[in-house]
């Protein structure tokens, strides 16, 4: 995988990386895969996107959170996620949404799926992170490299937003910080995407969402990652703009449109 360092783990995770809702409302031909932000758990998108169960079979991604099951190798994590995603497809079409760390990780998964399995989504939706082939990604690496203590990570979390007082005061906050740290450290293995041989890596349509008060993204870098149609959506808010009611409704509508567009008959 071009965007990560070479590393090996002896065993793939025995924990399922994708989980569906207990009552998944659609048995149609299309699937939606959701990839969370750093520290996010299996349910972090439930309030935002559970209504899409009526339009797709929804699968939520989450890395193993117990210390003895954590991934320490990004290459292995991407390989396992791509392999498991493929097993969910059968002959079904799919779309992908990822925010922040989830956008970076899902891009790597899609790159692997196309290169190794020859499959791509109907549409890729990425949100709230620098493109993996951009100078902004390098600056993000430098910032994360400076985080040394738990207090550093907590301060960084506060600047990003998205962590409510309820979460900070809960018994799960320390676990959330540990998960956040683990995801960021994993993401540090992903350096600037430089695979010129297979450029661009994707051919599917790509939409990028971003908050106007977040770091100004290099939209041209995102555009270069696909030979398909590209669209960008600027929204009010900072890094967690997607948690705003108006913005989440807009994102849902984009996903719904992609799921329903040109739907093949059974």
C-alpha positions, 0 to 999 in steps of 0.5 A: 500500500503506497500511503503507509510504511511497510509493517507486519502483524502476525495475526489479523483481528478476530474482532469483526470490523464492520457491524450492522444495525440490529434491524437493518431496514433494507435488503436492497442491492446497495450498501453504505459503509461508514468510517468514524473519526479518531476515537469514534466507536461503532455507534458514533454515526447512529444519530446522524445516519440511522434513517438511511437504513431504509435506503441501504444496508448500513455497515459501521466500521470500528477498529478493535478497542481492547488493548490486546486487540488493537492494530499497531500496523496501518497496512494490516488494518487496511488490508483486513478492512478491505478484505472484510468489506469485500465479503459483505458485497456479494453482487451488491453496489456500495458507497462509502462515507468517512470523516476525519481519520475515517476519511483517510482510512476509508480512502486507503481501503478503497485504494486497496479494494480497487488495486487488489480486487478491482472493485470501487464504490458507486460514490466516495464521500470524504469529510473533514481531513486533508487529502492524503496527497497534500501539503496540509497532510504533512502539516497535520503529521507535524502537529500530531508528532508534537503530542506527547502526553495525555494532556496534549491529546486532551488539549488537541481534542478540545481544539477540534471540538465534538467532545461534549461536557457530558462525554468529558465527565463520563466514566468513558472519557479516559477510554475515548482519549486512549482510542483517540491516541491509538487512531492518531498514532496509526494514522501517522503511518500514512505519509503523503500518497505518492503512488504515481504508477496508479494515479489517479487511484480512483475512478468513481465520483468523489465528494468532499465536505468541509467546514468553513472554520476548519483548516482550509483544504486543498481541494485540487489535491482531493480532485486529483484522487479520482478520474471521475466527477468531483464535487466539494461542499463547504458548510458552516462550522469547524472540524465537527461541522457534520454534527450540526443539524442542518449540515447532517441533513445535507450530508444525508441527502447526498448519501441518499441521492447516491444510493438511489441514483440509477438503481439497477432493477433486481 
